[in-house]
């Protein structure tokens, strides 16, 4: 399974904690992440992650392009809905690409846990 992991700055700690709860699954997956999120996940858990640019520098769009050609099976995108994002159009484009291509996309921890639990076979 090919998963994309993205977290806004205010949600990166939640992503680290979430990944820690699902390490056996994540270690079996091919992972791609935006820059800082990928760096933090690798440092925290030793995961092998292909890192794209940071979100504001185009990383969300890079992941969206991969998704559009079938190279991403699921997206965990922990968004911070309370903080304005300067690259909001890119974020919307990625979430829209998930809808267009019927790719599961979790934008909060509760939904991410449901998807990751299902993918873990638990």
Secondary structure by P-SEA (a helix, b strand, c coil): cbbbbbbccccaaaaaaaaaacaaaaaacbbbbcaaaaaaaaaaccccccccccccccaaaaaaaaaaacccccccccccccccccaaaaaaaaaaaaaaabbbbbccaaaaaaaaaaaacc
